[in-house]
Amino acid sequence: MFVKNAWYIAAMADEVGRTLKQRWILDEPVVMYRTADGKPVALYDVCPHRSMPLSKGELLGDQLHRGYDHLGSAWRRAGHCTLAPGTESWR
């Protein structure tokens, strides 16, 4: 059992850069990276569409793109989906 309303260290500052890094925190998968201006990002590492890890995708600009199938989706740093399978690009 874990205390969920508490702070936990996910990574040291120099461990998170412009490549996707997966970590498990409190038995939950998390993907971390930094934006081009150096801001840290941490997202739940599960695609809601296919339940696959977002950390297996790629970082294009500041958006995380799910790249393991032809459908694709994209996620902004705040966790908003900007591109979904079968739709035009969202904002």
MARBA-3410 file (N, C-alpha, C, O; in Angstrom, 1 decimal):
91
0.8,-1.2,0.0,0.0,0.0,0.0,0.9,1.2,0.0,1.9,1.3,0.7 ~ 0.5,2.2,-0.8,1.3,3.5,-0.9,0.4,4.6,-0.4,-0.8,4.6,-0.6 ~ 1.1,5.6,0.1,0.4,6.9,0.4,0.3,7.7,-0.9,1.4,8.0,-1.4 ~ -0.8,8.0,-1.4,-1.0,8.7,-2.6,-1.0,10.2,-2.5,-0.7,10.9,-3.5 ~ -1.3,10.7,-1.4,-1.4,12.2,-1.2,-0.1,12.6,-0.6,0.0,13.2,0.5
1.1,12.4,-1.3,2.4,12.7,-0.9,3.3,12.9,-2.1,2.9,12.5,-3.2 ~ 4.4,13.5,-1.8,5.4,13.7,-2.9,6.4,12.5,-3.0,6.8,12.0,-1.9 ~ 6.7,12.1,-4.2,7.7,11.0,-4.4,8.7,11.5,-5.5,8.3,12.3,-6.4 ~ 9.9,11.1,-5.4,10.9,11.5,-6.4,10.7,10.5,-7.6,10.8,9.3,-7.4 ~ 10.5,11.1,-8.7,10.4,10.4,-10.0,11.7,10.2,-10.7,11.9,9.1,-11.3
12.5,11.2,-10.6,13.8,11.2,-11.3,14.6,12.4,-10.9,14.1,13.4,-10.4 ~ 15.9,12.3,-11.0,16.8,13.4,-10.8,16.7,14.3,-12.0,16.4,13.9,-13.1 ~ 16.9,15.6,-11.8,16.8,16.6,-12.9,17.5,16.2,-14.2,17.1,16.4,-15.3 ~ 18.8,15.7,-14.0,19.6,15.4,-15.2,19.2,14.1,-15.9,19.7,13.8,-16.9 ~ 18.3,13.4,-15.3,17.8,12.1,-15.9,16.7,12.3,-16.9,16.5,11.5,-17.8
16.0,13.5,-16.9,14.9,13.7,-17.8,15.3,14.8,-18.8,15.7,15.9,-18.5 ~ 15.3,14.4,-20.1,15.7,15.3,-21.2,14.7,15.2,-22.3,13.5,15.0,-22.1 ~ 15.2,15.3,-23.5,14.4,15.3,-24.7,14.1,13.9,-25.3,13.6,13.8,-26.4 ~ 14.4,12.9,-24.5,14.0,11.5,-24.9,13.0,11.0,-23.9,13.0,11.4,-22.7 ~ 12.1,10.2,-24.3,11.0,9.6,-23.4,11.6,8.7,-22.4,12.4,7.8,-22.8
11.2,8.8,-21.2,11.7,8.0,-20.1,10.5,7.4,-19.3,9.6,8.2,-18.9 ~ 10.4,6.1,-19.2,9.3,5.5,-18.5,9.8,5.1,-17.1,10.9,4.7,-16.9 ~ 8.9,5.4,-16.1,9.1,5.0,-14.7,7.8,4.5,-14.2,6.7,4.8,-14.7 ~ 7.9,3.7,-13.2,6.7,3.2,-12.4,6.7,3.9,-11.1,7.7,3.8,-10.3 ~ 5.6,4.6,-10.8,5.5,5.3,-9.5,4.2,4.9,-8.9,3.1,5.0,-9.5
4.3,4.3,-7.7,3.1,3.8,-7.0,2.4,2.8,-7.8,1.1,2.8,-7.9 ~ 3.1,1.9,-8.5,2.6,0.9,-9.3,1.8,1.4,-10.5,1.0,0.7,-11.1 ~ 2.1,2.6,-11.0,1.5,3.3,-12.1,2.6,3.6,-13.1,3.6,4.2,-12.7 ~ 2.4,3.4,-14.4,3.4,3.8,-15.4,3.3,5.3,-15.7,2.2,5.8,-15.9 ~ 4.5,5.9,-15.8,4.6,7.3,-16.1,5.6,7.5,-17.2,6.7,6.9,-17.1
5.3,8.4,-18.1,6.3,8.8,-19.1,6.7,10.2,-18.8,5.9,11.1,-18.6 ~ 8.1,10.5,-18.9,8.6,11.8,-18.6,9.5,12.3,-19.7,10.1,11.5,-20.4 ~ 9.5,13.6,-19.9,10.4,14.2,-20.9,10.4,15.7,-20.6,9.7,16.2,-19.7 ~ 11.2,16.5,-21.3,11.3,17.9,-21.1,10.9,18.6,-22.5,11.2,18.0,-23.5 ~ 10.2,19.7,-22.4,9.8,20.4,-23.6,11.1,21.1,-24.1,12.1,21.1,-23.4
11.0,21.7,-25.3,12.1,22.4,-25.9,12.7,23.5,-25.0,13.9,23.8,-25.0 ~ 11.8,24.1,-24.2,12.2,25.2,-23.3,12.6,24.7,-21.9,12.9,25.5,-21.0 ~ 12.7,23.4,-21.8,13.2,22.8,-20.5,12.2,22.4,-19.5,12.6,22.0,-18.4 ~ 10.9,22.6,-19.7,9.9,22.3,-18.7,9.7,20.8,-18.6,9.6,20.2,-19.6 ~ 9.7,20.3,-17.4,9.4,18.9,-17.2,8.0,18.5,-17.5,7.1,19.2,-17.2
7.8,17.3,-18.0,6.4,16.8,-18.3,6.4,15.4,-17.8,7.3,14.6,-18.0 ~ 5.3,15.0,-17.1,5.0,13.7,-16.7,3.6,13.3,-17.0,2.6,14.0,-16.6 ~ 3.4,12.3,-17.8,2.0,11.8,-18.2,1.8,10.4,-17.8,2.8,9.6,-17.7 ~ 0.6,10.0,-17.6,0.2,8.6,-17.4,0.6,7.9,-18.7,0.2,8.3,-19.8 ~ 1.4,6.8,-18.6,2.0,6.2,-19.7,1.2,5.1,-20.3,1.6,3.9,-20.5
-0.1,5.4,-20.6,-1.0,4.4,-21.2,-1.9,5.2,-22.2,-2.5,6.2,-21.8 ~ -1.9,4.7,-23.4,-2.7,5.3,-24.4,-4.2,4.9,-24.2,-4.4,3.7,-24.1 ~ -5.1,5.8,-24.0,-6.5,5.4,-23.8,-7.1,4.6,-24.9,-8.1,3.9,-24.7 ~ -6.6,4.8,-26.1,-7.2,4.2,-27.3,-6.8,2.7,-27.4,-7.6,1.8,-27.7 ~ -5.5,2.4,-27.2,-5.0,1.0,-27.4,-4.4,0.4,-26.1,-3.9,-0.7,-26.1
-4.4,1.2,-25.0,-3.8,0.7,-23.8,-2.3,0.3,-23.9,-1.8,-0.5,-23.2 ~ -1.6,0.9,-24.8,-0.2,0.7,-25.0,0.6,1.8,-24.4,0.0,2.9,-24.2 ~ 1.9,1.6,-24.1,2.7,2.7,-23.4,3.0,3.8,-24.4,3.4,3.6,-25.5 ~ 2.7,5.0,-24.0,3.0,6.2,-24.8,4.5,6.4,-24.9,5.0,7.0,-25.8 ~ 5.3,5.8,-23.9,6.7,5.9,-23.9,7.3,5.2,-25.1,8.5,5.4,-25.3
6.6,4.4,-25.8,7.1,3.7,-27.0,6.9,4.5,-28.2,7.3,4.1,-29.3 ~ 6.3,5.7,-28.1,6.2,6.6,-29.2,7.4,7.5,-29.4,8.5,7.0,-29.1 ~ 7.2,8.7,-29.9,8.3,9.6,-30.1,7.9,11.0,-29.8,6.7,11.4,-29.8 ~ 8.9,11.8,-29.5,8.7,13.2,-29.2,9.0,14.0,-30.5,10.1,14.0,-31.0 ~ 7.9,14.7,-30.9,8.0,15.6,-32.1,7.7,17.0,-31.7,6.5,17.2,-31.3
8.7,17.8,-31.7,8.4,19.2,-31.1,8.2,19.0,-29.6,9.0,18.3,-28.9 ~ 7.2,19.5,-29.1,6.8,19.3,-27.6,5.7,18.3,-27.4,5.2,18.2,-26.3 ~ 5.3,17.7,-28.5,4.2,16.7,-28.4,4.7,15.3,-28.5,5.6,14.9,-29.2 ~ 4.1,14.5,-27.6,4.4,13.0,-27.6,3.4,12.4,-28.6,2.2,12.5,-28.5 ~ 4.0,11.7,-29.6,3.2,11.0,-30.7,3.3,9.5,-30.5,4.4,8.9,-30.4
2.2,8.9,-30.4,2.1,7.5,-30.3,2.5,7.0,-31.7,1.8,7.2,-32.7 ~ 3.6,6.2,-31.8,4.1,5.9,-33.1,4.2,4.4,-33.4,4.9,4.0,-34.3 ~ 3.5,3.6,-32.6,3.7,2.1,-32.8,2.6,1.5,-33.7,2.6,0.3,-33.9 ~ 1.7,2.3,-34.2,0.8,1.8,-35.3,0.5,2.9,-36.2,0.9,4.0,-36.0 ~ -0.2,2.6,-37.3,-0.5,3.5,-38.3,-1.6,4.6,-37.9,-1.7,5.6,-38.6
-2.3,4.4,-36.9,-3.3,5.3,-36.5,-2.8,6.6,-35.8,-3.1,7.7,-36.2 ~ -1.9,6.4,-34.9,-1.2,7.5,-34.2,-2.2,8.4,-33.4,-3.4,8.5,-33.7 ~ -1.6,9.1,-32.5,-2.3,10.1,-31.7,-1.2,11.0,-31.1,0.0,10.6,-31.1 ~ -1.5,12.2,-30.7,-0.5,13.1,-30.2,-1.0,13.7,-28.9,-2.2,13.9,-28.7 ~ -0.1,14.0,-28.0,-0.4,14.5,-26.6,0.4,15.7,-26.3,1.6,15.7,-26.5
-0.3,16.8,-25.8,0.5,18.0,-25.3,0.9,17.8,-23.9,0.6,16.8,-23.2 ~ 1.8,18.7,-23.5,2.4,18.5,-22.1,1.4,18.5,-21.0,1.6,17.9,-20.0 ~ 0.2,19.2,-21.2,-0.8,19.2,-20.1,-1.6,17.9,-20.1,-2.5,17.7,-19.3 ~ -1.3,17.0,-21.1,-2.1,15.7,-21.2,-3.3,15.8,-22.1,-4.0,14.8,-22.2 ~ -3.4,16.9,-22.8,-4.5,17.0,-23.8,-4.2,16.3,-25.1,-3.1,16.4,-25.6
-5.1,15.5,-25.6,-4.9,14.9,-26.9,-5.1,15.9,-28.0,-6.1,16.6,-28.1 ~ -4.1,16.0,-28.9,-4.2,17.0,-30.0,-4.4,16.3,-31.3,-4.7,17.0,-32.3 ~ -4.3,15.0,-31.4,-4.6,14.2,-32.6,-5.1,12.9,-32.2,-4.5,12.2,-31.4 ~ -6.2,12.5,-32.8,-6.8,11.2,-32.4,-7.1,10.4,-33.7,-7.3,11.0,-34.7 ~ -7.0,9.1,-33.6,-7.3,8.2,-34.7,-8.6,8.5,-35.4,-9.6,8.6,-34.7
-8.6,8.7,-36.7,-9.9,8.9,-37.4,-10.4,10.3,-37.4,-11.5,10.5,-37.8 ~ -9.6,11.2,-36.9,-10.1,12.6,-36.8,-9.1,13.5,-37.5,-8.0,13.1,-37.7 ~ -9.5,14.7,-37.7,-8.6,15.7,-38.2,-7.7,16.2,-37.0,-8.1,15.9,-35.8 ~ -6.7,16.9,-37.2,-5.8,17.4,-36.1,-6.6,18.3,-35.2,-7.4,19.2,-35.6 ~ -6.5,18.0,-33.9,-7.1,18.9,-32.9,-6.2,19.9,-32.4,-5.0,19.9,-32.7
-6.7,20.9,-31.7,-5.8,21.9,-31.0,-5.9,21.8,-29.6,-5.2,22.6,-28.9
END
